[in-house]
Amino acid sequence: MAEKASTAARGNSVGRVVEAAQPDGIRNVVLVGHTGSGKTTVVEALAMEAGALTRAGRVEDGTCVSDYDDIEQRQHRSIQLSVVPIGWNGIKINLIDTPGYADFVGELRAGLRAADAALFVVSAAAGADGVDGQTLALWEECAQVGMPRALVITHLDAARADFDLITRTCADLLGDGDSDAILPLQLPVYGPKGADGHRPVTGLIDLLTQQVFDCSAGEHTRTDTTPEQAAQIETARSRLIEGIIAESEDETLMDRYLEGEPIDLATLITDLERAVANDRFHPILIAAPPPEGTREGLGMVEILELITRGFPTPAEHAVSARCPGNGAAPRLLSCDPGAALAAEVIRTASDPYVGRVSLVRVFSGTLHADETVHICGHGADSGAGAHDADERVGAVTAPFGKQQFPLSQAIAGDIAYVTKLGHAETGDTLSAKDSPLLIEPWPLPEPLLPVAVRAHGKADEDKLSQGLARLVAEDPTVRLEQNPRTHQLVLWCLGEAHRDVALERLRSRFGVQVDLDDYRVALRETFGAKASGHGRHVKQSGGHGQYAICDIEVEPLPEGSGIEFVDKVVGGAVPRQFIASVEKGVRAQAERGVAAGYPLVDVRVTLVDGKAHSVDSSDAAFQTAGALALREAAAASRIDLLEPIAEVRVTVADEYVGTILGDLSGRRGRVLGTEPATAGRTVVRAEVPELELRRYAIDLRSLSRGAAQFSREYVRHEPMPHQLAAEFRTAEVATV
């Protein structure tokens, strides 16, 4: 849409801090897409086009601009959000690179919160599978909040890449019934196919200007289309113009176009940019690697032009906040550097030299270095300690890979790192100390993969609690649980990759080595039938002896009844002062379990008889006798194992509903029903034993190819099938 100019004239020089004087000089853009789609490559190519990099992916000292974390480099994939600020045409662009793997969706959602527009990166090499379930769900999520979006097609040089197929797939799956709102602005020009089957992209055809951006000779040149190319683009260009005009604010434009009146290029470009900014039109652009002999990637200028001219400013992104504790309704924040401060901690990280570092998006006001701010969030309404306190900000810096460039301030609409906020966690709000505000945190997925951990050695025990606290503060999608029933320390994660990264961070970053245990589900025990028990605790070994005898009857009760203790002793067979001792012993034994070591519940224990000694009976003796009586009753009765049942809600693409139903049945689940969700998706409701859900977060992703999510909620405990209970007890004994 605009002639290509030199980097020096339009971009920013390497190593120079990019700053904006006003919010309208900022664009915050998040790049999203499935893993391997090429998001990081596009970020680095855009930074190189803008002059922020000396060579692809590197700054002057050789540091990676993205995926610079040690774990990322070892695993060769993005696992955390990173921000790359560049300049173009006097506009500061904060490029927010996010992980594509589903396990790190927490980082992705943080990027969505920090951004005002989104670039969806789709790989043409994936064919019709280029738009996966996660991409579709994120597209719908952005649509719900009205976030402007565009698409970038990558890997067009792959052997199986088909530009027409991938653009049709994007329009059909993401168009929500309006495929004319998702159309390409360009067509690729291919060079000769290589021996490996790859076809290099040597140029782009701009459908609006009908010019060719050609790099086949090793230099970037613009030429007019040839007659053959003109015939190729006629249909695509007509459809594009109709799509733009259909979204135009000028209602007469379509009539004039249909009557044959030519629409000038400036009007089309202006209407295109307005439609993109208003989230009514989603153009498809191309990103291709530089042809042999050149350094600059194809399509980068066009992407940068769309970002600066078509994407909205931060002032057009409405965010509300409220005063905590007073019950007042939320109010929209003013994206004004002179207004009261309101900023949000997007992510938290640890630096070995400066300590905790917080990535902050400023929504209102100006954040200065060395000023005191109010931290609010995570239950501030109830006065939750450190999340309702004043703290002094350290340095304010601009991120660029591992490098940090000092800033004197961060204005409304900008993104910056701040140091020395020792208590601020991801999702917390920073505001003026005399005017506290709270921005509601963004929704995060519930971690549903349990990982039981324990310290590897004595030295690790001393550091474990601190390391886990820092891990949870950095990653809000990790949940820490100290299970009082199983006495296990459990990390709840989003998946296997998320688990592996969390454990690696504990080891390499926090110096804590942990071992993994099998996760145990909190089972219970109950009596399957009535039984009687005799408890005799008589010892005489010289001096003061021990004497206590009691007889009890045990009967099962309905679920939720707990332990009932009834005294039916007559004639003072058990003195009144020892009745409570028997009850105490019974309840203590019930807590320890009577068969497999799980708590006994839902029974009535009736004390019917007993004997005492005037000298040797005691509180301790009758506690022991009560416990012995309960164990004897259990030995004479059938003991049922009770397992927790959860109601599971699986949201899945319609094509996988049958697979999910069959799998739930195989997990001893009872399907309660199905109901439609959004277009093309169904919610399946079922009750499933929690024993069958320990790996469900992993298995569901495999069954649905990433096109499903689930939630679960405890419902009740139910008896486990007898055969399975017997196998379970045998396995428990073998483990012990």
C-alpha positions, 0 to 999 in steps of 0.5 A: 500500500505504500512504497518501500523506504529505507530502514533508516528512514522508517525504522529504528536503529539497532540498540536505540530505545524506542519511546513514544510521547503519546498513546496514539504513537503506540501499537501493541500487537500480540502474535498467536498461532499453533506451535511451529507456525512461525510466530517467533520467526515473523517477530524477528523478521519484522524487527530486522526490517525495522532495523532493530536487529543486525541479523535475524534473531540477534541484537548487537551482542549476539543475544536472541531477541526472542526465545532467549530463556535457557529452557527455551533454547534447550527445548527449541520452543517458546514457553513464555511471553516476550516483548520486542519494541520496534519503531516504524514511521514514528510509531512504537510497536510492541510485538508480543510473541507468545507460545503456541503450545497449549500447555502455556496458554497462560502466557498467551492469555497474558499477551492478549491482555497486554495487546490491542490487536492480534496477528494470527500466524498460520502455517501453509505447510499444515494444509487444511489442519493449519487452523487447529482447535486452539486457534479457532477458540482464540479467534472466537475469544478475540471476537467476543471482546472485539479485538481487531485481527489479521492473519499472516500466512507462513511456510508458503515455500513448503512442499505441500503448501497451497495458498488457495487452500489455506486462505479458504480454510481460514475464511471457512473456519474463522469467518463465522458465516462471513467468509468475505470478511477474511480475504488476502491482500496479496498473492505469492509469486513463486520461483522454480521448484527445487529438487526437494519439492520446495518452491521459493516465494520470490515476490508478492502481488499487491491486489489493491495497487496491482503491483508486484514486489519482486525479489527474484533478482536479489533486489527488492523492486516494485513493478506493474503486473504482467498480463498473465499476472493481471488475469491471475488476480482479477477474481481475487481483486474483485472479491477483495474490493467487494469485501472492503466496500461491504464493510465501508461506513459509506453506505453509498459506496456499494451502489456506486461500485455495482453501477460501474463507478470506479472506486479510487485506491485512496478510498479503498485503503482508507475504508480497509484500515477503518474496517480492520481497526473496527474489527469488521475485516480481517486481511490475510497477509504473507510472510516469506523468508528472504530469497537467496542473496537478500536479507529482508523477508518478504511481506514485512513492510506490508505487515508493518504498514497494516499495524501502524495504519490499520490497528487501533491505538491503546486509547481505543482499547477500553479497560475498566477498573474499580475501587476495591472494598467500596462496592462501587461499579467499575469505570472505564480508564482514560488512556491519558498520561496525565490521568491517575495511574492504573497498570497491570502486571502481565507476567512475573519473572526472576532475575539472578541479579535484580530479583523479581521483575514485573512486566507491566501494561500501563492503561492509564497515567504514567509510571515513573521510576522510583515512585511509590505505588499501591499493589492491589489484587488477589482478594484485596477486598478482604484485605489479603496481606501483600496484595493490598500494600504500598511498594516503591518501584525500582527501575523502569526499562524497555525489554529487548531480548535479555537486554533492558534499556532504561526508561525514565517513565512508561506512559499510558498504553505502553509496556515496560519492565519494573523491578523491586516489586517484591510482592506484586504477582501476575494479575495484580494492579498498580495504582496511585497510593492515594487512589487504589484501583483494581483491574479485574484479572483475565480468565485463566484455565484451571490446571487439571494435571496433578503432579505429586512432588517431594524434596529430593534431600535434606538440603532441598527440604529447606528451599522447597517452600520458597522455591514453590512460592516463587514458581506459583508467583511467576506462573498463575497457571500452576496451583499448589496444594497440600492435600490433608488427606493424602499428605502429598504436596501436589503441583497442578499443571496444564499438561506434561510440557507445562509440568516439565518446565515447572520442574526444570525451573525449580531445579535450574532457577530456584535450586530445588531438586524434587522427586515425583510420587504417584498422585493419590486420590483421596478415597474413603472407607465405610461399612457395607453391612452391620457388624459388632466388635469387641475391644479388650485392652488388659495389661498387668506388668507390675505397678499400675496396669491398664484395663478397658473392655468395650463392645460396639455395634457398627451400622452404615449410614447414608452418604454425608452422615460422617461418624455418629457415636451413640451411648447405650451402656446400661448399669454403669458397665463403662463409667461415665467418665470413660464414655468420651474416651471410647468415642475418642478412640473410635474417631481416631481409628476411623480417621486412620482407616480400618482396611486400606488406610483411608478415613472411615465415614458414614457409620453409626458406632453404638457402645453397648457394653463394657467393663472397667477396673476401679484402679487400672482403668484410664482414659488412654486404656479406653481409647485403645479399647475403642480403637480395637473394637472398631478394627475387630468389627471391620474384620468381621464385615465387608468394607467398601472403598468410596471413591470421589466422583466428579462432574466433567464438562468437556467442550469439544469440536463436533467431529470428536463428540463420538470419540469423547463419549466412548472414552468417558464410558471406558473410564466408568463414566456416566454421560449426563447429556450433551448440549450445543456450545458455540458454532461447531462445538458441543459440551458433553456432561458426565460423572466420572470417578476421579481415579480415571481423571488423573491423566485426562488432561493429557489424554483429552488433548490427544483424543481431540487433537487439541480441540477440546477443553474440560472442567471438573467439579467434585460431586460425591463419593461412591462405592468402588466396584468390589473387584476393582477395590480388591485390585486397588488394595492389592496394589496399595499393599504392594506399593507399601 
